[in-house]
C-alpha cells in the first residue's frame, strides 16, 4: 500500500514538472505598464560597444535597429555578480520588473568573459526615447530540470523561463544559437549557463572563455524606475519606412519613447532606400507636415514618423503687409536646400525692416530658411514709416521753410509769402495735403509788379509819368519849366530803380525876380522896378521932358510882374509940331501951317525966303513969289525946330493971266 501511495505522489510530481510555469503564475502579477506585451520594438544598440561578430540574421547589421519583443512584467530574479543561483537566492531576490528581450542574439563568437568585461552581463545603463534601461544578459538558471520542450532552468523564477511562461513566442530565433545567461553553472565554476539551440527552453552551459559561432549575446532591456514613469509612461511610435526597407521588409516598425516627452528622431543607418533611389536625402515627417533629421528633437505629441527619401517641398507664405515683392518672391522651399527670403520688397513711404515669423513682428528678422528646416512657413513683413522733407523756397530772400514728417501725415501749408515789388502767383507745384513718399522742393512763383512815378510839376510844364517793372532802371525826365519860376528839384530824389510803390514827386520851385526898366527916352529918370514874378506893380509917375509932351510908354506897364525883364520906353510928342513936312501951293495963296500945339505962344515961325513965302507969328503964310522956301517952326527956349518945305508955283490959269492978260502987272 505504501509503495502504491509513493508511486502516485511521484507521478504527480512528474506531471507538475511538465506543466508550464504560467499555470502557476497566471493572475499572480499585474503588468506595470499599459503597453501590451508581445509587441516588437526596435532599439539602437550601435553605441553600446557590444563585442563579438554581428549576427547576419539581424535586419540591420549596424545595430541601429535591433528588434526586441516586449515581454511585459515578470516576477523573477536577476544577478548582479557571478554566482550559481540558489533557490533561496531566487526566492529572496525575485521582483516584478518589465523586460524587452532581443529577437536575435545580436552578436556571436563572443565569450561570456568578454561580455562581462564590457559590463553587458550584469547591466549597462542605456537610454532610448527618454526611457532609462539596463542592458544585460537575462537570468537563465544555474541548472535545469526536465527535457525537451518541457525543460526549464532552475531556479524556475529565472527571467528566461518566466518570459516563456508568459508566452513561448516571446523569445524568437533560438534555433542553433545558444544565448549566454547571467548564471554560473552548478556543474562547473568556470562554465556559464546558456539557453536555446534545440528548443527555446533548452538549458546548457559553456566555458566562460569560449567563443563559438553558436553562442551569442541576446540582451534584455529592463525598464528602470517604473513607479516614476507611471503605468502609461511607455509610448509606441510607429516608423513608416516610406517604401524603404529594413532587413528586406518594408513594413512599419515601432520604437518606444517616454510618454509626454520629446524624443530624438531615429537614425537613418541600417535602412535600405527604395528601389532605384540613389539619393542621399533622409528625413522623418510627422502627421503635421514637420520634418526631422536624425537626432532632432521630436515633439511629445508625435505618434508616427514617416521616412522621407526625397526632399519634401514646403509652402512659404509671405505676408507683405501692404508692400510689394519686386523680385525674388518665395512661395516654397525644398528641405536640404532652403530658400533666401526676398529683400527687394517695397512699400510706398516705408522702409522694409525684414521678415518675421510671427504676426506680432517680435524677435529677430528672418533672412533665409535653412536647409535643415522643415514644415510650411509663414512670414510677415515689418515696415518702418519713412520721414520726408518738403522744402519750400519762398524766393524772397528769406530762409527756406522745411516740413519734415512721416509719410502720409497731414501737411499744414505755410502762409503765402510776400516779396517786395512782386505779386505771389502760387507755387511751381501744389503743396500736397499729406506727406508724399519723396523729398520735394516747392518754389514760389512771382509776377513782377509795375509801379508808376507821377510827376506833380506844381504848375510847371507837364512831365509824363513813368510806369515800369519794379527794380528796373529809371531814366529821369527833363526838368519841368514854369513861367516865373526856377526849378530847384523834386521834393524827393528820383529813384535810380523803380521802387515797390507808386510815387508822386512834386516839383520844387523858386520864384523869379524880374525888373521893369523905364527908358524915359530923354525924359526925367524913373527908377526900375524889381520884384517877384506875379506881384502887383505900382506904375511910376510919368516922366517929363522939356519941349515934349509925354504921351505914354511903348508898351503897357503890366499890372503884375511878368516872367521876364522888361524895358518900357517913354513915348514923347513935341510941344508943337508940324505934321506937314512939304507943301506945294500956288502963287498968291495964303494959309495956315498945320501946327499942332497946346500953346501957340511956345513957337515962332521964320521963312528961309520971304520973297517966296512969308509967315507970321501965328503960322499964317502967304505965297509972294514963285520958288521954294522953308518955313521953320522953332519951339521957343529950345533947340527944337520943325521944317516945312513950301514950293510956290503958278496955276495954269495964273500963267494965262500973266501971259495973255498982262496980269504980271498986278502979280
Buried (B, 14 or more C-beta within 10 A) or exposed (E): EEEEEEEEEEEEEEEEEEEBBBEEBEEEBEEBBEBEBEBEBBBBBBEBEBBBEBBEBBBBEBBBBBBBBBBBBBBBBBBEEBEBBBEEBBEEBBEBBBBBBBBBBBBBBBBBBBBBEBBBBBBBEBEBBBBBBBBBBBBBBBBBEBEEBEBBBBBBBBBBBBBBBBBBEBBBBBEEBBBBBBBBBBEEEBBBBBBBBBBBBBBBBBBBEBBBEBBBBBBBBBBBEBEEBBBEBBBBBEBBBBBBBBBEEBEBBBBBBBBEBBBBBBBBBBBBBBEEEEEEBBBBBBEEEBBBBBEBEBEBEBEBBBBBBBBBEBEBEBEBBEBEBEEEBBEEBBBBEBBEBBEEBBBEBBEBEBBBBEEEBEEEBBEEBEBEBBBBBBBBBBBEBBEBEBBBBBBBEEEEBEBEBEBBEEBEBBEEBEBEBBEBEEBEEEBEEEBBBEEBEBBBEBEBBEBEBBBBBBEBEEBEBBEBBBBEEBEBBEBBEBEBBEBEEBEEEBBEEBBEEEBEBEBBBEBBEBEBBBBBBEBBEBEEBEBEBBBEBEBBEBBEBEBBBBEBBEEEBBEEBBBEBBEBBBBBEBBBBBEBEEBEBBBBEEBEBEBEBEEEEBBBBBBBBEEBBBBEEEBEBBBBBBBBBBBBBBBEEBEBEBEBBBBBBBEEEBEEBBEEEEBEEEB
